[in-house]
């Protein structure tokens, strides 16, 4: 498995790209500012230093010899500028190799002469040192580094960080506003893919997102209408088939045909009748019955007793559970479908249990049949779908699990098909005791 630090969600991908763009733009503008500001700043600094050297030289030349020491002391106190005569054996360090320092040095040499020397330290004293001559004597002028090195104030760094943070916050807000309706659309599309009918997606946001949401909601309504029309057609066709089927059964009883042939044809007619019942159940699972406060364990016991009266063994484990809002007839159809499937594929080892767990009633119908591959579970909950192996060779129209799924979904519950330990299948239904608002 390959690990990657690149996020998968559109929100974070877009945010990271915008954040990188903001940072790159900030750095680029800072670089442009420094590049365009370098020469004017160097010209200003060099002009100041040239003026300092010229004024100092003039002051020393024109002043009385006995007053020079007083003049140099005053320059040091008032301006921070110190003047020293050059001495043999003095230790000097070359200036830093930086663009600004190189440019300032070149401009000063053009005005003061090529003999001008520069240093960043002289005899252990740091500063910006430059030399000048009076006749044959050389002097050093020491200017504080602050005159050439600009310190960036912490408050400006703080304001810059605040502006950057606000830009990133605004980018996150904008991206999340666009991503929210897309996430809702993805969730609704996933629900439709699982055979559910989601609530309408809010038609908000930019015009393109609103158009997409409007088209999606129209598609959902069209799918719901098609589903309702299909159920109505199934109900009509199934109802109309009942009459000729009854005539066939009656004619068979009165025909005096061979007993073996009659038993086979009777079994076929009962299979057709059972499939018609599934069509009718599928057509009416979404409406017609109101919710009532009912006991799921009592309904389960009643259905299990029905099978026992017909000689079928169904083990039950039905401790008392709180009542919950149910469509009782629809829930009986669910149990009949699940137990029929379990008996058809699991033989005699079929059990039904009801228990309370984590705020929900849990109904399990278990068998020891061949089971269902995990990859096929969601597909088999769709109408008219069947496996190509083991659990599909017993006939049927492929509506049993679809009926269960639709009834459970109408009760705001969940329906799972799980592998049973030791082999077999567990059909698990979970129904919340408290229905969500608007349910």
DRENRO-60944 format. One record per residue (C-alpha): x negated, y, z. Coordinates in steps of 0.25 Angstrom, whole numbers, plus 5000, padded with zeros to 4 digits. Layout:
N
XYZ;...
END
This chain:
439
500050005000;499450134996;499550245006;499750395001;499850525009;500650584998;502050595003;503250534995;504350634998;504650744989;504650845001;503250815006;502650804992;503250934987;502851005001;501450955000;501251004986;501851144990;500951145002;499751114993;500151224983;500351324994;498951295000;498351294987;498951424983;498551484997;497051444995;497051484980;497551624984;496551634995;495451594985;495951694975;495951804986;494551774990;494051774976;494651904972;494251964986;492851924986;492252034977;492952154982;492652114996;491152084993;491152224986;491752294998;490752225008;489552254999;489952394998;490052405013;488652345015;488052435005;488652555011;488152505025;486752485019;486752625012;487252695024;486252625033;485052655024;485452805023;485652815038;484352755041;483652835030;484252975034;484252955049;483153005058;482152885062;482452905077;483952895075;483952765066;484052675078;485252745083;485852745069;485652595068;486252575082;487552655078;487652575065;487652445073;488652485083;489652555074;489552475062;488952345066;487852365056;486352335060;485152375053;483752305055;482452325048;481952205040;480852135048;479852035043;480151895047;481651915049;482551795048;483751815038;484751715034;485351725020;486851765018;487951665017;488151615003;489551655001;490251724989;490551854997;489151865003;488451844989;489351944982;489152054993;487652024993;487652044977;488452174978;487552234989;486252204981;486852274969;486952394977;485752384987;484752314979;484252174976;483352184988;484452184998;484452065007;485551995014;485651905026;486651835035;485751835047;484451905051;483651865063;484851795069;485851905067;486951865058;487651965049;487652015035;486252075033;485852155021;484552235019;484152375013;482952455012;482452585016;481252615008;480352495011;481052455024;482152345024;483252345033;484352245037;485852285039;486652185047;488152195044;489152105053;489651985046;491052035048;490852145037;490652035026;491351915032;492851925034;493551845045;494951795042;495851825053;496551715060;497851785059;497751785044;497451635044;498751625053;499551705043;499051625031;499351495039;500751545042;501051585027;500551445023;501451375033;502651455029;502351425014;502251275017;503551285026;504351355015;503751245005;504251135014;505651205016;505851215001;505351074997;506251015008;507451095003;507251024989;506950894995;508150885004;509250864993;508250774985;508150684998;509650684999;509850644985;508750534986;509550474999;510850484991;510350414979;509750304988;511050284994;511750274981;510650174977;511050084989;512550094985;512950194995;513750324992;512950444999;513550575003;513450684993;512150754992;512150904996;512050984983;511051094989;509651144986;509151194972;509951194960;509351064954;509450994967;510951034968;511150984954;510550854957;511350834970;512650874963;512350764952;511950664962;513250684970;514050674957;513350544954;513750494968;515150524966;515150464953;514550334958;515650334970;516750354960;516150234951;516050144963;517550184967;518050154953;517250024953;517849984966;519250014961;519049934948;518549814957;519849824965;520749834954;520149724946;520049634958;521449664962;521949624948;521149494948;521949444960;523249414953;522649324942;521749264952;522949224960;523649164948;522449084945;522449024959;523948994959;523748934945;522648844950;523448794962;524548754953;523748694941;523548564947;522048564942;521048464947;520648494962;519148514959;519448614948;520548684957;519548704968;518448754959;519448854953;519948894966;518548924971;518349014959;519649084961;519249114976;517849164972;518549254962;519549304973;518349324982;517649414972;518949494970;519049514985;517549564985;517949664973;519149714982;518249724994;517249804987;518249894981;518849934994;517649945003;517550095003;518950135007;520350105011;520050065026;519950165037;518950155048;519350085061;518650065075;518449915074;517549805080;516549745070;516349625079;517849595079;517949605064;516749515062;517349405071;518649415064;517949395050;517049275056;518349215062;518949215048;517749135042;517849035054;519349005051;518848975037;517848875042;516648965040;515548975051;515149115054;514349145067;514649275075;513949355085;514949465088;514649545101;515549665104;515149795097;515749925098;516849955088;516550045076;517350115064;517550005053;518449975041;518849845047;519349775034;518049825026;517149765037;517949635036;517649625022;516149655025;516149535035;516849445025;515849485014;514649465022;515049335029;515549275015;514149305010;513449245022;514349115021;514149105006;512649115007;512249075021;513148955023;513548925037;512549005045;513249145045;513349235057;513949365060;513549465071;513949605076;513149685086;512949825090;511549885087;511050025087;512350095086;512950005075;513749875074;512849775066;513549665059;512649545054;513049435045;511949325043;511849205035;510749105031;510849115016;509749145006;509749295010;509549415001;508149474997;507949615003;507749674990;509149634985;509849684998;510249824993;510649774979;511549674984;512349774992;512749834978;514049784972;513949664962;512549624965;512049484968;510749414970;510249324960;509849214970;510349144982;511449234988;512149254974;512449114969;513749114977;514649194968;515249334972;515349464965;514149534973;515149624981;515049574995;513849655000;514249774992;515549775000;514849755013;513949875009;515049965005;515849935018;514649955027;514250085020;515750135022;515450115037;514150185037;513450065040;512249985034;512249845028;510949765027;510649625022;509449565030;508649445029;508949345041;507849285049;507749145045;508449165032;509749215028;510449355027;510949455037;512049555032;511949665043;512949785044;512749895053;513849995056;513650115065;514650125077;514750275075;514950325061;514150445056;514850585054;515650585041;515650435040;
END
